[in-house]
Amino acid sequence: MKLARFGNIGAEKPALVDENGRLRDLSGVIDDITGATLDAATLARIGALDPASLPLVQGNPRIGACVGNVGKIICIGLNYSDHAAEAGMDVPTEPIIFHKATSALCGPDDDLEIPRGASKLDWEVELAVIIGKRAKYVTEDEALDHVAGYASFNDASERDFQINRLGQWTKGKCHDTFAPLGPWLVTRDEVADPQALRLTADVDGQRMQDGTTATMIFGVKTLISYLSQFMTLEPGDVIATGTPPGVGMGQKPEPVFLKEGQILEVEVQGLGRQRHKLVAA
């Protein structure tokens, strides 16, 4: 099952994506797609509906982030060994954790803003995991029971702010539009193996990233269990699981960064494609 949100920023409505890729309005069934509606019983109730019984969304509305009212965006750094190598950093012995501000969330086709004073805006295609059931001190065997679904994600990063400004990575990770999520939340039952998904990123039609979740250092089960030892994962929380090689700062012979007017497209296999125009903030 694929779930989406459509409409103007701050006024998105929930939708079911039918077998023809059309949006079916779910607002008569649930208020929104949030942590409160990602429990197993609600998802089962939605899954039992005949999509043809739901109103067809007309026109070509804006698609928002596929989850609303997100409590936490937890990101994992250097989670692909070949990405760590291109960054010139050691492979971590346990997951590196950082957070993105929830105000950075945006839709899969929204413009991607270049922050004022930025010079090194980079892309990172990632698999996002959306929590559906509260997780605290869970084992790896239990971990996937706490997943509502998966989505495409772009961990947009301003490298100069991230690396050269004092403090943690936060300054380079949290600008508005730096966390596009979607277009869909694809429920867990439709993703047979989260460790067997292809990830790609294209800039102006040129393939820059082409990797697979099979090469993660720490897989989805491990990440959920690990994170739950340090913080309670609540329904609607998003885990961005890291990026494969091919980011701008790792390009040879010189790094390549995004510029105004360019088009960035990222996709995770089966989870939908994002398309962003680069604009000045």
C-alpha positions as a Markdown table, in Angstrom:
| # | Residue | x | y | z |
|---|---|---|---|---|
| 1 | Met | 0.0 | 0.0 | 0.0 |
| 2 | Lys | 1.2 | 3.5 | -0.9 |
| 3 | Leu | 0.1 | 6.5 | 1.1 |
| 4 | Ala | 0.7 | 10.1 | 0.2 |
| 5 | Arg | -0.3 | 13.6 | 1.3 |
| 6 | Phe | -1.4 | 16.3 | -1.1 |
| 7 | Gly | -2.2 | 20.0 | -1.0 |
| 8 | Asn | -0.7 | 23.3 | 0.0 |
| 9 | Ile | 2.0 | 23.5 | 2.6 |
| 10 | Gly | 0.4 | 23.2 | 6.1 |
| 11 | Ala | -2.9 | 22.1 | 4.6 |
| 12 | Glu | -2.1 | 18.6 | 3.2 |
| 13 | Lys | -4.7 | 15.9 | 3.0 |
| 14 | Pro | -4.1 | 12.1 | 3.2 |
| 15 | Ala | -4.4 | 10.0 | 0.1 |
| 16 | Leu | -4.1 | 6.4 | -1.0 |
| 17 | Val | -2.2 | 5.7 | -4.3 |
| 18 | Asp | -4.3 | 3.3 | -6.4 |
| 19 | Glu | -2.9 | 0.7 | -8.8 |
| 20 | Asn | -2.8 | 3.2 | -11.6 |
| 21 | Gly | -0.8 | 5.7 | -9.6 |
| 22 | Arg | -3.8 | 8.0 | -9.1 |
| 23 | Leu | -4.4 | 9.7 | -5.7 |
| 24 | Arg | -7.6 | 8.7 | -3.8 |
| 25 | Asp | -8.7 | 11.1 | -1.1 |
| 26 | Leu | -8.6 | 9.5 | 2.4 |
| 27 | Ser | -9.7 | 12.6 | 4.3 |
| 28 | Gly | -13.1 | 11.0 | 4.9 |
| 29 | Val | -11.4 | 8.0 | 6.6 |
| 30 | Ile | -8.5 | 9.6 | 8.5 |
| 31 | Asp | -7.6 | 13.2 | 9.2 |
| 32 | Asp | -3.9 | 12.9 | 8.1 |
| 33 | Ile | -1.0 | 10.5 | 7.7 |
| 34 | Thr | 0.8 | 11.0 | 11.0 |
| 35 | Gly | 2.1 | 8.9 | 13.8 |
| 36 | Ala | -1.4 | 8.7 | 15.2 |
| 37 | Thr | -2.7 | 6.9 | 12.0 |
| 38 | Leu | 0.3 | 4.6 | 11.4 |
| 39 | Asp | -0.7 | 1.9 | 13.9 |
| 40 | Ala | -1.3 | -1.6 | 12.5 |
| 41 | Ala | -5.1 | -1.4 | 13.0 |
| 42 | Thr | -5.5 | 1.8 | 11.1 |
| 43 | Leu | -3.3 | 0.7 | 8.3 |
| 44 | Ala | -5.2 | -2.6 | 8.1 |
| 45 | Arg | -8.5 | -0.6 | 7.9 |
| 46 | Ile | -7.2 | 1.5 | 5.1 |
| 47 | Gly | -5.8 | -1.5 | 3.3 |
| 48 | Ala | -9.2 | -3.2 | 3.4 |
| 49 | Leu | -10.8 | -0.3 | 1.5 |
| 50 | Asp | -11.7 | -0.5 | -2.2 |
| 51 | Pro | -9.7 | 2.3 | -3.7 |
| 52 | Ala | -12.4 | 2.9 | -6.3 |
| 53 | Ser | -14.8 | 3.8 | -3.4 |
| 54 | Leu | -12.6 | 6.8 | -2.5 |
| 55 | Pro | -12.9 | 10.1 | -4.3 |
| 56 | Leu | -10.4 | 10.6 | -7.1 |
| 57 | Val | -8.1 | 13.6 | -6.5 |
| 58 | Gln | -8.5 | 15.9 | -9.5 |
| 59 | Gly | -5.8 | 17.9 | -11.3 |
| 60 | Asn | -2.1 | 17.9 | -10.4 |
| 61 | Pro | -1.8 | 19.0 | -6.8 |
| 62 | Arg | 1.4 | 19.5 | -4.9 |
| 63 | Ile | 2.6 | 16.4 | -3.1 |
| 64 | Gly | 3.8 | 17.0 | 0.5 |
| 65 | Ala | 6.1 | 15.1 | 2.8 |
| 66 | Cys | 4.4 | 11.6 | 3.1 |
| 67 | Val | 4.2 | 11.9 | 6.9 |
| 68 | Gly | 3.0 | 14.9 | 8.9 |
| 69 | Asn | 3.6 | 16.1 | 12.4 |
| 70 | Val | 7.0 | 14.2 | 12.5 |
| 71 | Gly | 8.5 | 14.2 | 16.0 |
| 72 | Lys | 12.1 | 13.4 | 15.1 |
| 73 | Ile | 14.3 | 13.0 | 12.1 |
| 74 | Ile | 17.2 | 10.8 | 13.1 |
| 75 | Cys | 20.0 | 10.5 | 10.6 |
| 76 | Ile | 22.9 | 8.0 | 10.3 |
| 77 | Gly | 26.2 | 9.2 | 9.1 |
| 78 | Leu | 28.8 | 7.3 | 7.1 |
| 79 | Asn | 26.6 | 4.1 | 7.0 |
| 80 | Tyr | 28.1 | 2.9 | 3.7 |
| 81 | Ser | 31.7 | 1.8 | 3.7 |
| 82 | Asp | 32.4 | 3.1 | 0.2 |
| 83 | His | 30.9 | 6.5 | 1.2 |
| 84 | Ala | 33.1 | 6.7 | 4.2 |
| 85 | Ala | 36.1 | 6.0 | 2.0 |
| 86 | Glu | 35.2 | 8.8 | -0.5 |
| 87 | Ala | 34.7 | 11.2 | 2.5 |
| 88 | Gly | 38.2 | 10.2 | 3.7 |
| 89 | Met | 36.9 | 8.9 | 7.1 |
| 90 | Asp | 37.2 | 5.6 | 9.0 |
| 91 | Val | 34.4 | 3.1 | 8.8 |
| 92 | Pro | 32.5 | 3.6 | 12.1 |
| 93 | Thr | 32.4 | 0.9 | 14.7 |
| 94 | Glu | 28.9 | 1.8 | 15.7 |
| 95 | Pro | 26.3 | 4.1 | 14.2 |
| 96 | Ile | 26.9 | 7.8 | 14.0 |
| 97 | Ile | 23.8 | 9.7 | 14.9 |
| 98 | Phe | 22.7 | 13.2 | 14.2 |
| 99 | His | 19.3 | 15.0 | 13.8 |
| 100 | Lys | 17.7 | 17.2 | 11.2 |
| 101 | Ala | 15.2 | 19.8 | 12.2 |
| 102 | Thr | 11.6 | 18.9 | 11.4 |
| 103 | Ser | 11.2 | 22.3 | 9.8 |
| 104 | Ala | 13.5 | 21.0 | 7.0 |
| 105 | Leu | 10.8 | 18.6 | 5.9 |
| 106 | Cys | 9.3 | 19.3 | 2.4 |
| 107 | Gly | 7.6 | 17.5 | -0.4 |
| 108 | Pro | 9.3 | 15.4 | -3.1 |
| 109 | Asp | 8.9 | 18.0 | -5.9 |
| 110 | Asp | 9.3 | 21.2 | -3.8 |
| 111 | Asp | 12.1 | 23.6 | -4.7 |
| 112 | Leu | 15.4 | 22.9 | -2.8 |
| 113 | Glu | 16.7 | 26.1 | -1.3 |
| 114 | Ile | 20.3 | 27.2 | -1.4 |
| 115 | Pro | 21.0 | 28.9 | 1.9 |
| 116 | Arg | 22.3 | 32.4 | 2.0 |
| 117 | Gly | 26.1 | 32.3 | 2.1 |
| 118 | Ala | 26.2 | 28.7 | 1.0 |
| 119 | Ser | 28.9 | 27.5 | -1.4 |
| 120 | Lys | 28.9 | 23.7 | -1.1 |
| 121 | Leu | 25.3 | 22.4 | -1.2 |
| 122 | Asp | 25.4 | 18.6 | -1.6 |
| 123 | Trp | 22.9 | 15.7 | -2.2 |
| 124 | Glu | 22.5 | 12.4 | -0.4 |
| 125 | Val | 19.9 | 9.9 | -1.5 |
| 126 | Glu | 18.7 | 7.7 | 1.4 |
| 127 | Leu | 16.2 | 5.1 | 2.5 |
| 128 | Ala | 13.9 | 6.5 | 5.1 |
| 129 | Val | 12.3 | 4.3 | 7.7 |
| 130 | Ile | 9.0 | 5.5 | 9.2 |
| 131 | Ile | 8.2 | 4.2 | 12.7 |
| 132 | Gly | 4.7 | 2.9 | 13.3 |
| 133 | Lys | 4.9 | 1.5 | 16.8 |
| 134 | Arg | 6.7 | 2.8 | 19.9 |
| 135 | Ala | 10.1 | 1.3 | 20.2 |
| 136 | Lys | 12.2 | 1.3 | 23.4 |
| 137 | Tyr | 14.9 | -1.3 | 24.1 |
| 138 | Val | 13.8 | -3.5 | 21.2 |
| 139 | Thr | 15.9 | -6.4 | 19.9 |
| 140 | Glu | 16.9 | -6.8 | 16.3 |
| 141 | Asp | 14.5 | -9.6 | 15.9 |
| 142 | Glu | 11.7 | -7.3 | 17.0 |
| 143 | Ala | 12.8 | -4.3 | 15.1 |
| 144 | Leu | 10.9 | -4.5 | 11.9 |
| 145 | Asp | 7.6 | -5.0 | 13.8 |
| 146 | His | 7.9 | -1.4 | 14.7 |
| 147 | Val | 8.1 | -0.1 | 11.1 |
| 148 | Ala | 5.1 | 1.4 | 9.4 |
| 149 | Gly | 6.8 | 1.8 | 6.1 |
| 150 | Tyr | 9.6 | 3.2 | 4.0 |
| 151 | Ala | 10.2 | 6.3 | 1.8 |
| 152 | Ser | 12.7 | 8.0 | -0.4 |
| 153 | Phe | 14.7 | 10.7 | 1.4 |
| 154 | Asn | 17.3 | 13.3 | 0.5 |
| 155 | Asp | 19.7 | 14.4 | 3.2 |
| 156 | Ala | 20.6 | 17.7 | 1.6 |
| 157 | Ser | 23.8 | 19.1 | 3.2 |
| 158 | Glu | 25.7 | 22.4 | 3.0 |
| 159 | Arg | 29.2 | 21.0 | 3.5 |
| 160 | Asp | 30.9 | 24.3 | 4.3 |
| 161 | Phe | 28.4 | 24.9 | 7.1 |
| 162 | Gln | 28.6 | 21.3 | 8.2 |
| 163 | Ile | 32.4 | 20.9 | 8.3 |
| 164 | Asn | 34.0 | 24.3 | 8.6 |
| 165 | Arg | 31.6 | 26.1 | 11.0 |
| 166 | Leu | 32.2 | 25.4 | 14.7 |
| 167 | Gly | 30.1 | 22.7 | 16.4 |
| 168 | Gln | 28.3 | 19.7 | 15.2 |
| 169 | Trp | 27.0 | 18.8 | 11.7 |
| 170 | Thr | 23.6 | 20.4 | 12.5 |
| 171 | Lys | 24.4 | 23.8 | 10.9 |
| 172 | Gly | 24.8 | 22.1 | 7.5 |
| 173 | Lys | 21.8 | 19.8 | 7.8 |
| 174 | Cys | 18.8 | 21.8 | 8.9 |
| 175 | His | 17.9 | 24.5 | 6.4 |
| 176 | Asp | 14.4 | 24.7 | 5.2 |
| 177 | Thr | 13.8 | 22.1 | 2.4 |
| 178 | Phe | 16.8 | 20.0 | 3.4 |
| 179 | Ala | 14.6 | 16.9 | 4.3 |
| 180 | Pro | 12.4 | 16.0 | 1.3 |
| 181 | Leu | 10.4 | 12.9 | 2.2 |
| 182 | Gly | 8.3 | 10.8 | -0.2 |
| 183 | Pro | 6.5 | 10.9 | -2.6 |
| 184 | Trp | 4.9 | 7.9 | -0.8 |
| 185 | Leu | 5.0 | 6.0 | 2.4 |
| 186 | Val | 5.2 | 2.4 | 1.2 |
| 187 | Thr | 4.0 | 0.1 | 3.9 |
| 188 | Arg | 6.3 | -2.5 | 5.3 |
| 189 | Asp | 4.5 | -5.5 | 3.7 |
| 190 | Glu | 5.3 | -4.2 | 0.2 |
| 191 | Val | 9.1 | -4.1 | 0.9 |
| 192 | Ala | 10.3 | -7.7 | 1.0 |
| 193 | Asp | 13.9 | -6.7 | 2.0 |
| 194 | Pro | 14.9 | -3.2 | 2.9 |
| 195 | Gln | 18.5 | -4.4 | 2.4 |
| 196 | Ala | 18.0 | -5.0 | -1.3 |
| 197 | Leu | 17.0 | -1.6 | -2.7 |
| 198 | Arg | 18.7 | 0.5 | -5.3 |
| 199 | Leu | 19.4 | 4.2 | -4.7 |
| 200 | Thr | 20.1 | 6.7 | -7.4 |
| 201 | Ala | 20.7 | 10.5 | -7.6 |
| 202 | Asp | 20.9 | 12.5 | -10.9 |
| 203 | Val | 22.0 | 16.2 | -11.3 |
| 204 | Asp | 20.7 | 17.7 | -14.6 |
| 205 | Gly | 20.2 | 14.2 | -15.9 |
| 206 | Gln | 23.7 | 13.0 | -15.1 |
| 207 | Arg | 23.9 | 9.9 | -12.8 |
| 208 | Met | 25.9 | 10.8 | -9.7 |
| 209 | Gln | 24.9 | 8.1 | -7.2 |
| 210 | Asp | 24.0 | 4.5 | -7.9 |
| 211 | Gly | 24.2 | 2.2 | -4.9 |
| 212 | Thr | 22.3 | -0.4 | -3.0 |
| 213 | Thr | 21.1 | -0.7 | 0.6 |
| 214 | Ala | 22.9 | -4.1 | 0.6 |
| 215 | Thr | 26.2 | -2.3 | 1.3 |
| 216 | Met | 25.0 | -0.6 | 4.5 |
| 217 | Ile | 27.3 | -1.1 | 7.4 |
| 218 | Phe | 24.4 | -1.2 | 9.9 |
| 219 | Gly | 21.2 | -2.5 | 8.4 |
| 220 | Val | 17.7 | -1.3 | 9.2 |
| 221 | Lys | 17.1 | -3.9 | 12.0 |
| 222 | Thr | 20.3 | -3.0 | 13.7 |
| 223 | Leu | 19.6 | 0.7 | 13.5 |
| 224 | Ile | 16.2 | 0.5 | 15.0 |
| 225 | Ser | 17.4 | -1.7 | 17.9 |
| 226 | Tyr | 20.5 | 0.5 | 18.4 |
| 227 | Leu | 18.6 | 3.8 | 18.4 |
| 228 | Ser | 16.0 | 2.4 | 20.8 |
| 229 | Gln | 18.7 | 2.0 | 23.4 |
| 230 | Phe | 19.3 | 5.8 | 23.5 |
| 231 | Met | 15.9 | 7.3 | 22.8 |
| 232 | Thr | 12.3 | 6.1 | 22.5 |
| 233 | Leu | 11.2 | 5.9 | 18.8 |
| 234 | Glu | 7.6 | 7.2 | 18.5 |
| 235 | Pro | 5.1 | 6.5 | 15.7 |
| 236 | Gly | 5.8 | 9.0 | 12.9 |
| 237 | Asp | 9.5 | 9.3 | 13.6 |
| 238 | Val | 11.8 | 9.1 | 10.6 |
| 239 | Ile | 15.1 | 7.4 | 10.4 |
| 240 | Ala | 17.3 | 8.4 | 7.4 |
| 241 | Thr | 19.7 | 5.4 | 7.1 |
| 242 | Gly | 22.7 | 6.9 | 5.3 |
| 243 | Thr | 23.9 | 7.4 | 1.7 |
| 244 | Pro | 26.0 | 5.4 | -0.8 |
| 245 | Pro | 29.0 | 6.9 | -2.6 |
| 246 | Gly | 28.7 | 9.6 | -5.3 |
| 247 | Val | 27.9 | 12.7 | -3.3 |
| 248 | Gly | 29.2 | 16.0 | -4.6 |
| 249 | Met | 32.1 | 16.4 | -2.1 |
| 250 | Gly | 33.4 | 13.0 | -3.2 |
| 251 | Gln | 33.6 | 13.6 | -6.9 |
| 252 | Lys | 37.0 | 13.4 | -8.6 |
| 253 | Pro | 39.1 | 15.2 | -9.6 |
| 254 | Glu | 37.2 | 18.1 | -7.9 |
| 255 | Pro | 34.1 | 18.2 | -5.7 |
| 256 | Val | 30.9 | 19.2 | -7.4 |
| 257 | Phe | 28.2 | 21.1 | -5.7 |
| 258 | Leu | 24.6 | 22.2 | -6.6 |
| 259 | Lys | 23.9 | 25.5 | -8.2 |
| 260 | Glu | 20.8 | 27.6 | -8.7 |
| 261 | Gly | 18.7 | 26.5 | -11.6 |
| 262 | Gln | 19.9 | 22.9 | -11.6 |
| 263 | Ile | 17.5 | 19.9 | -11.3 |
| 264 | Leu | 18.2 | 17.2 | -8.7 |
| 265 | Glu | 16.4 | 13.9 | -8.8 |
| 266 | Val | 16.7 | 11.1 | -6.2 |
| 267 | Glu | 15.0 | 7.7 | -6.1 |
| 268 | Val | 14.9 | 4.6 | -3.9 |
| 269 | Gln | 13.7 | 1.5 | -5.8 |
| 270 | Gly | 10.0 | 1.0 | -5.4 |
| 271 | Leu | 9.6 | 4.1 | -3.2 |
| 272 | Gly | 9.2 | 6.8 | -5.7 |
| 273 | Arg | 11.3 | 9.6 | -7.3 |
| 274 | Gln | 11.9 | 13.1 | -6.1 |
| 275 | Arg | 12.6 | 16.1 | -8.4 |
| 276 | His | 13.8 | 19.4 | -7.1 |
| 277 | Lys | 14.7 | 22.7 | -8.7 |
| 278 | Leu | 17.6 | 24.5 | -7.0 |
| 279 | Val | 16.6 | 28.1 | -6.0 |
| 280 | Ala | 18.1 | 30.8 | -3.9 |
| 281 | Ala | 16.7 | 31.1 | -0.3 |
